[in-house]
């Protein structure tokens, strides 16, 4: 797995370092963002239909812990805390 991550980082670095910033570059970026959005939607789907035992658990400590884990998994925990600092428990 580490070798795959390393090779992917090399390819992405070469891609970002040598490609012109034009429509082709923007199109490749669009693919990356669509893939991220798809993965995030799948994570949210699993959260609501698999992880939560019943509707009565909404707002419970377990529910809050699961949401915090989801935010971390999509690299959004810090942003959420920054925006909703007053509401964060």
N, C-alpha and C positions, 0 to 999 in steps of 0.2 A: 504494500500500500504506500509506503514511503517513497518507493521508486516511482510509482505512478504520479504521486503529488509533485515530486521533484521534476519529472519530465513535463508534466502539465505546466508547471510554473515557468520552465524554460521556453516552452512553445508560446505561452501567453506573453512572456517578456519580449521574445523576438517579434511577435505579432504587434504588440503595442509600440515597440521601439522603432519599427521599420515601416509601418504602414502609414500612408497618407491619411489625414483626417478629412475624408470625403464621404460621399453617400455609401460607398461600399463598407467603410469602417462603421458608419452609423447603422447599417443593416446588420452587420455582425454583432454589434452591441445590442440591437433590438432582440436578436435571438437569445442572447444571454439573459436579458431582462424578462423575456417571455418564459424562459425555462425557470428562472427564479420564482416568478409569479405562480407558475404551475406547481412547483414544489411547495410553496407556501400554502397554496389552496389545498393541497393534499394533506399537509400537516394539520390544518384547521379542520378538515373533514374527519380525520382520525380522532382528533380531540373531541369533537362533539358526538360522534356516533360509536366510538369504541371505548374511550377512556372514562367518560363520565357515567357512573353507574345508573343514575336516575335524575330526573329533573329537579328533585328536591335537594340535590347536592350543589346546585348553582349558587355561587356566592360563599360557599363553605371554604374552609381552610384547604381542603383537597383541591377544589376548583381553582383557588388563587395560586396554589403551588403549581398546578398544571399549566395555567396561563403564563406564569413566570418562566417555566421551563420552555414553553413554546416561544416566548419572546426571545429567550437566549438562543434557541435553536435557529431562529431566523435572523439573528444578530440585530435585534430591535429592542433589547431590554434597556440599554443605556438611553436610547432615544425616548422610550416611553417614560422612563423616570424623569428625564429632563423636561418633557412637555407636561406631565401630570404629577409634578413633584408634590403639590399640596394634597392631592388625592391618594398618593401612594401610601400603602400601609406598611 
